[in-house]
Amino acid sequence: MAERRTIEVGALARVEGEGALHVAIEDGAVAELRLDIYEPPRFFEAFLRGRSVTELPDLVARICGICPVAYQMSTVHALESAFQVEVHPQVRALRRLYYAGEWLESHLLHMMFLAAPDYLGLDDGIAVARDHRAEVERALRLRALGNRILVLLGGRPVNPVGVCIGGFHRAPSRQELADLGDELRRARGEAEALLHWFRGLPVPVRPQPLELVALRHADEYPMNEGRVVSSDGLDAVAHEFDQAFEEHQVPHSTALHSRIRGRGAYLVGPLARVWLNRERLSPTARAALDSLGSRFAQPDPAASVFARGIEVLEAIDEAIRVIDAYEPPPPPPGWSPRAATGHGATEAPRGLLYISVTSDARGEVEEIRIVPPTAQNQACIEQDLRGLVPTVLDRPHDETRRACESAIRDYDPCISCSVHFLDLTVERRSPCGCG
């Protein structure tokens, strides 16, 4: 009789949103594996139809409390493309500062409170704070700087409201940014110290063949702009997204799975960005990457925590660069609505975020499509787990379960972001049962 073993994680801890894991093993092989996304769909795309395009930047910021900037930026890029709005260079620079704030806020949250407990064998961030108070306080100070940037440009750190088509509702003064720049310079050493601390933790090693996907810009580390490229030669622009990628539904998920057409699963996120854009990192971030050497010799989802630490340094350096060159921009340009479709792709903390918007002649939304990074990574996560599970089956059951959970958290999934879609089939039957 075949030996069957089941690993069930009814509710994943230390991830954003609600998900579960089911693994069935028969005779030492994975017979069934599902990353169950059971959180109810939110239908964001549906209820945005008919709204004025001017409302979209504020509305999409409600999709996620951790990465609202990414949704705002991909949306305004799509709208500016549709309405042919030219953006002032200083607005473009401020958007990179805005994005730097979100990367700081999100990466530090993940590193210290979602990932570090796995490496330390602890249950949660509270236990990490008890045993490693200085490191937690350092991470909180750095994260507070990210939130300051969001407040300065977005009005508040959660669900910000400062973005509009063509710019910001309010541009900061030189003095406001100068004060922030001084704090960021002092923070660089703290970010280096935090990454050094993570290097001393027993972060697992799981190298594997992965196709990595991220934006790449000719002159700078990608945040708001660039071509969509991959480690296996993909090269496209935002409006070609559907030609390069396809989505499909699986029975166990209220979110779509993504794949590269003709190939398969792929990885987006900080590991992909660092891997595909290492030559565009700031000197400080590049030095940190070089010091990690072998951890980036092959694609390894477990090394994503180090990629986040590198991007914390990159975000600090980019913020300082923008602040040092800052001149207040003119008011946002005027524009007129028209029937058109625009496309935007930017780099959320968790990876590539694509949005397309179709407007009618009155400036009302006819259609909006949102492809968040977590939905794109789901197939890759399942593929990763299929390779991991056979290597940890000889451990006690609880350790096997924890290893699987930790592997999922390497991707920092934001499940709530990904569950905006569901194919709904309604079968209607008459009371008599005659059709």
LINDAHU-V99572 format. One record per backbone hydrogen bond with DSSP energy under -0.5 kcal/mol. CO is the residue of the C=O (numbers start at 1). NH is the residue of the N-H. E is the energy in kcal/mol with one decimal. If there is no record, write none. Layout:
BEGIN
[[CO & NH & E] [CO & NH & E]]
END
This chain:
BEGIN
[[2 & 4 & -0.5] [3 & 27 & -2.6] [5 & 25 & -3.6] [6 & 8 & -0.6] [7 & 23 & -2.4] [8 & 10 & -0.5] [9 & 21 & -2.1] [15 & 17 & -0.6] [16 & 415 & -2.5] [16 & 416 & -0.5] [17 & 19 & -0.5] [18 & 39 & -1.0] [19 & 12 & -2.7] [20 & 36 & -1.6] [21 & 9 & -2.8] [22 & 34 & -2.6] [23 & 7 & -3.1] [24 & 31 & -2.6] [24 & 32 & -1.7] [25 & 5 & -2.7] [26 & 29 & -1.8] [29 & 26 & -2.7] [29 & 31 & -0.7] [32 & 24 & -2.9] [34 & 22 & -2.3] [34 & 36 & -1.1] [35 & 37 & -0.6] [36 & 20 & -2.6] [36 & 38 & -0.9] [37 & 254 & -1.8] [43 & 47 & -2.1] [44 & 48 & -1.1] [45 & 49 & -0.5] [46 & 49 & -1.0] [48 & 51 & -1.8] [51 & 365 & -2.7] [52 & 55 & -1.6] [52 & 56 & -0.6] [53 & 56 & -0.7] [55 & 58 & -0.6] [55 & 59 & -2.1] [56 & 60 & -3.0] [57 & 61 & -0.8] [59 & 62 & -1.8] [60 & 63 & -1.7] [67 & 71 & -1.1] [68 & 72 & -2.3] [69 & 73 & -3.2] [70 & 74 & -2.5] [71 & 75 & -1.7] [72 & 76 & -2.9] [73 & 77 & -2.2] [74 & 78 & -1.8] [75 & 79 & -2.5] [76 & 80 & -2.8] [77 & 81 & -1.9] [78 & 82 & -2.2] [79 & 83 & -2.6] [80 & 84 & -0.6] [80 & 85 & -2.0] [84 & 86 & -0.5] [88 & 91 & -0.6] [88 & 92 & -2.3] [89 & 93 & -2.1] [90 & 94 & -2.4] [91 & 95 & -2.2] [92 & 96 & -1.3] [93 & 97 & -1.9] [94 & 98 & -2.7] [95 & 99 & -2.4] [96 & 100 & -2.4] [97 & 101 & -2.0] [98 & 102 & -1.6] [99 & 103 & -2.5] [100 & 104 & -2.3] [101 & 105 & -2.4] [102 & 106 & -2.9] [103 & 107 & -2.6] [104 & 108 & -1.8] [105 & 109 & -1.3] [106 & 110 & -2.4] [107 & 111 & -3.0] [108 & 112 & -2.1] [109 & 113 & -2.0] [109 & 114 & -0.8] [110 & 114 & -1.4] [110 & 115 & -2.8] [111 & 116 & -1.8] [115 & 118 & -1.4] [115 & 119 & -1.1] [116 & 120 & -1.8] [117 & 121 & -0.7] [117 & 122 & -2.6] [118 & 121 & -0.7] [124 & 128 & -1.4] [125 & 129 & -2.5] [126 & 130 & -1.8] [127 & 131 & -1.9] [128 & 132 & -2.8] [132 & 136 & -2.0] [133 & 137 & -2.7] [134 & 138 & -2.0] [135 & 139 & -2.3] [136 & 140 & -2.3] [137 & 141 & -2.1] [138 & 142 & -2.1] [139 & 143 & -2.6] [140 & 144 & -2.1] [141 & 145 & -1.1] [142 & 146 & -1.3] [143 & 147 & -2.1] [144 & 148 & -2.0] [145 & 149 & -1.8] [146 & 150 & -1.9] [147 & 151 & -2.4] [148 & 152 & -2.4] [149 & 153 & -2.1] [150 & 154 & -2.9] [150 & 156 & -0.6] [151 & 155 & -1.7] [154 & 161 & -3.1] [162 & 169 & -2.7] [164 & 167 & -2.1] [167 & 164 & -2.3] [173 & 177 & -1.7] [174 & 178 & -2.6] [175 & 179 & -2.4] [176 & 180 & -1.5] [177 & 181 & -2.7] [178 & 182 & -1.9] [179 & 183 & -1.4] [180 & 184 & -2.3] [181 & 185 & -2.1] [182 & 186 & -1.6] [183 & 187 & -1.5] [184 & 188 & -1.1] [185 & 189 & -0.5] [186 & 190 & -0.5] [187 & 191 & -2.2] [188 & 192 & -2.1] [189 & 193 & -2.2] [190 & 194 & -2.3] [191 & 195 & -2.1] [192 & 196 & -2.1] [193 & 197 & -1.9] [194 & 198 & -2.0] [195 & 199 & -1.9] [196 & 200 & -0.8] [197 & 200 & -0.9] [198 & 201 & -1.7] [201 & 203 & -2.4] [206 & 301 & -0.5] [208 & 210 & -0.6] [210 & 212 & -0.7] [211 & 267 & -2.6] [212 & 231 & -1.8] [214 & 229 & -2.8] [216 & 227 & -2.4] [220 & 217 & -0.7] [223 & 347 & -3.0] [227 & 216 & -2.0] [227 & 229 & -0.7] [228 & 236 & -2.4] [229 & 214 & -2.1] [230 & 233 & -1.4] [234 & 230 & -1.6] [236 & 228 & -3.0] [237 & 240 & -1.9] [238 & 241 & -1.9] [240 & 243 & -0.9] [240 & 244 & -1.4] [241 & 244 & -0.6] [241 & 245 & -2.7] [244 & 261 & -2.3] [246 & 259 & -2.1] [248 & 257 & -3.2] [250 & 253 & -1.5] [252 & 37 & -1.5] [254 & 421 & -0.6] [257 & 248 & -2.5] [259 & 246 & -2.4] [260 & 263 & -2.6] [260 & 264 & -0.6] [264 & 260 & -2.9] [267 & 213 & -2.9] [269 & 273 & -2.3] [270 & 274 & -2.8] [271 & 275 & -2.5] [272 & 276 & -2.4] [273 & 277 & -1.4] [274 & 278 & -0.5] [277 & 280 & -2.1] [278 & 281 & -1.3] [282 & 286 & -3.1] [283 & 287 & -2.2] [284 & 288 & -1.7] [285 & 289 & -2.2] [286 & 290 & -2.7] [287 & 291 & -1.9] [288 & 292 & -0.9] [289 & 292 & -1.0] [289 & 293 & -0.7] [290 & 293 & -0.7] [292 & 295 & -2.6] [293 & 296 & -2.0] [294 & 297 & -1.7] [299 & 208 & -2.2] [300 & 303 & -2.0] [301 & 304 & -1.7] [302 & 305 & -0.8] [303 & 306 & -0.7] [303 & 307 & -1.8] [304 & 308 & -2.3] [305 & 309 & -1.7] [306 & 310 & -2.4] [307 & 311 & -2.3] [308 & 312 & -1.8] [309 & 313 & -1.5] [310 & 314 & -2.2] [311 & 315 & -2.8] [312 & 316 & -2.1] [313 & 317 & -2.5] [314 & 318 & -2.7] [315 & 319 & -2.5] [316 & 320 & -2.3] [317 & 321 & -2.3] [318 & 322 & -2.4] [319 & 323 & -2.4] [320 & 324 & -2.6] [321 & 325 & -1.3] [323 & 326 & -1.3] [338 & 340 & -0.8] [340 & 359 & -2.9] [342 & 357 & -2.2] [344 & 355 & -2.7] [346 & 348 & -0.9] [346 & 353 & -2.7] [348 & 351 & -1.8] [351 & 348 & -2.0] [353 & 346 & -1.8] [354 & 371 & -2.9] [355 & 344 & -2.7] [356 & 369 & -2.6] [357 & 342 & -2.6] [357 & 359 & -0.5] [358 & 366 & -3.1] [358 & 367 & -1.6] [359 & 340 & -1.3] [360 & 363 & -1.8] [363 & 53 & -2.6] [364 & 360 & -2.3] [365 & 50 & -3.2] [367 & 358 & -3.3] [369 & 356 & -2.0] [370 & 372 & -0.6] [371 & 354 & -1.8] [372 & 376 & -1.4] [373 & 377 & -1.8] [374 & 378 & -1.0] [375 & 258 & -0.7] [375 & 378 & -0.5] [376 & 266 & -0.5] [377 & 381 & -2.5] [378 & 382 & -2.2] [379 & 383 & -2.2] [380 & 384 & -2.6] [381 & 385 & -2.4] [382 & 386 & -2.0] [383 & 387 & -1.2] [384 & 388 & -1.9] [385 & 389 & -2.8] [386 & 390 & -0.6] [388 & 391 & -1.5] [388 & 392 & -0.6] [389 & 392 & -1.6] [389 & 393 & -0.6] [392 & 395 & -1.4] [396 & 399 & -0.6] [396 & 400 & -2.2] [397 & 401 & -2.5] [398 & 402 & -2.3] [399 & 403 & -2.3] [400 & 404 & -1.9] [401 & 405 & -2.4] [402 & 406 & -2.6] [403 & 407 & -1.9] [404 & 408 & -1.9] [405 & 409 & -2.3] [406 & 410 & -1.2] [408 & 411 & -1.5] [408 & 413 & -0.6] [409 & 412 & -1.7] [413 & 16 & -1.5] [413 & 415 & -0.8] [414 & 417 & -0.7] [414 & 418 & -1.0] [415 & 418 & -0.7] [415 & 419 & -0.8] [416 & 419 & -0.6] [419 & 42 & -1.5] [422 & 424 & -0.5] [423 & 425 & -0.5] [424 & 426 & -0.5] [425 & 427 & -0.6] [426 & 428 & -0.6] [427 & 429 & -0.5] [430 & 433 & -2.1]]
END
